Protein backbone atom coordinates (compact mmCIF):
# COMPACT_ATOMS: atom_id res chain seq x y z
CA UNK A 1 0.00 0.00 0.00
CA UNK A 2 1.44 3.39 -1.00
CA UNK A 3 1.56 5.76 1.97
CA UNK A 4 3.51 8.67 0.51
CA UNK A 5 6.21 9.98 -1.76
CA UNK A 6 9.74 11.30 -1.10
CA UNK A 7 12.56 12.82 -3.10
CA UNK A 8 15.96 11.27 -2.40
CA UNK A 9 19.36 11.68 -3.99
CA UNK A 10 18.34 8.78 -6.25
CA UNK A 11 15.15 10.49 -7.42
CA UNK A 12 11.47 10.22 -6.57
CA UNK A 13 10.56 7.25 -4.35
CA UNK A 14 7.22 5.88 -3.20
CA UNK A 15 6.74 4.89 0.42
CA UNK A 16 5.16 1.43 0.45
CA UNK A 17 3.96 -0.26 3.62
CA UNK A 18 5.39 -3.77 3.92
CA UNK A 19 3.35 -5.76 6.39
CA UNK A 20 1.98 -4.04 9.46
CA UNK A 21 4.59 -1.40 10.22
CA UNK A 22 7.65 -1.50 7.92
CA UNK A 23 7.77 1.17 5.21
CA UNK A 24 10.09 0.79 2.22
CA UNK A 25 11.20 3.26 -0.44
CA UNK A 26 10.59 1.98 -3.97
CA UNK A 27 11.49 3.77 -7.23
CA UNK A 28 8.35 5.22 -8.80
CA UNK A 29 9.30 3.79 -12.21
CA UNK A 30 8.92 0.25 -10.82
CA UNK A 31 5.19 0.82 -10.35
CA UNK A 32 2.21 1.43 -12.58
CA UNK A 33 2.19 5.06 -11.34
CA UNK A 34 5.19 5.95 -13.53
CA UNK A 35 4.98 7.58 -16.92
CA UNK A 36 5.95 5.32 -19.81
CA UNK A 37 9.74 5.13 -20.05
CA UNK A 38 11.10 6.45 -23.37
CA UNK A 39 13.69 3.64 -23.58
CA UNK A 40 10.98 0.99 -23.23
CA UNK A 41 8.65 2.76 -25.69
CA UNK A 42 11.42 3.17 -28.28
CA UNK A 43 12.39 -0.48 -27.75
CA UNK A 44 8.88 -1.44 -28.89
CA UNK A 45 8.53 -4.13 -26.24
CA UNK A 46 11.96 -5.69 -26.79
CA UNK A 47 13.36 -4.17 -23.57
CA UNK A 48 10.99 -4.26 -20.61
CA UNK A 49 13.47 -2.81 -18.10
CA UNK A 50 16.48 -0.53 -18.13
CA UNK A 51 19.96 -1.50 -16.97
CA UNK A 52 19.91 1.25 -14.34
CA UNK A 53 16.71 -0.19 -12.85
CA UNK A 54 18.21 -3.69 -12.68
CA UNK A 55 21.29 -2.35 -10.91
CA UNK A 56 19.10 -0.47 -8.43
CA UNK A 57 17.10 -3.66 -7.80
CA UNK A 58 20.34 -5.53 -7.11
CA UNK A 59 21.37 -2.85 -4.59
CA UNK A 60 18.02 -3.08 -2.81
CA UNK A 61 18.07 -6.90 -2.71
CA UNK A 62 21.62 -6.93 -1.34
CA UNK A 63 20.60 -4.44 1.37
CA UNK A 64 17.57 -6.57 2.29
CA UNK A 65 19.67 -9.74 2.46
CA UNK A 66 22.17 -7.93 4.68
CA UNK A 67 19.29 -6.82 6.98
CA UNK A 68 17.99 -10.39 7.22
CA UNK A 69 21.53 -11.68 7.86
CA UNK A 70 22.02 -9.16 10.70
CA UNK A 71 18.73 -10.24 12.33
CA UNK A 72 19.71 -13.94 12.37
JOQUI-V815018 format. One record per residue. N is the residue number from 1. RES is the residue in one small letter. PHI is phi as a letter, one per 30 degrees, with the letter a starting at -180 (none if undefined). PSI is psi as a letter, one per 30 degrees, with the letter a starting at -180 (NA if undefined). NEAR is the number of other ideal C-beta (glycine too) atoms within 8 Angstrom. Layout:
BEGIN
N;RES;PHI;PSI;NEAR
N;RES;PHI;PSI;NEAR
END
This chain:
BEGIN
1;x;none;k;4
2;x;d;k;10
3;x;c;g;7
4;x;l;a;6
5;x;b;k;9
6;x;b;l;8
7;x;c;k;6
8;x;b;l;8
9;x;d;f;2
10;x;c;f;6
11;x;j;a;7
12;x;d;k;9
13;x;b;k;13
14;x;c;k;13
15;x;c;j;12
16;x;c;k;11
17;x;d;k;10
18;x;c;j;6
19;x;i;b;5
20;x;d;e;3
21;x;b;f;5
22;x;d;k;7
23;x;c;k;9
24;x;c;k;7
25;x;c;k;9
26;x;b;k;9
27;x;e;k;11
28;x;e;e;12
29;x;d;f;7
30;x;d;f;8
31;x;c;l;9
32;x;d;g;3
33;x;d;f;6
34;x;d;l;9
35;x;d;l;3
36;x;e;k;6
37;x;d;k;9
38;x;e;e;6
39;x;d;e;8
40;x;d;e;12
41;x;d;e;8
42;x;d;f;6
43;x;d;f;8
44;x;h;h;5
45;x;i;f;6
46;x;d;f;4
47;x;b;j;8
48;x;d;f;4
49;x;b;l;7
50;x;c;l;9
51;x;e;e;6
52;x;e;e;6
53;x;d;e;11
54;x;d;e;9
55;x;d;e;8
56;x;d;e;10
57;x;d;e;9
58;x;e;e;8
59;x;d;e;8
60;x;d;e;8
61;x;d;e;8
62;x;d;e;8
63;x;d;e;8
64;x;d;e;8
65;x;d;e;8
66;x;d;e;8
67;x;d;e;8
68;x;d;e;8
69;x;d;e;7
70;x;d;e;6
71;x;d;f;5
72;x;d;NA;4
END
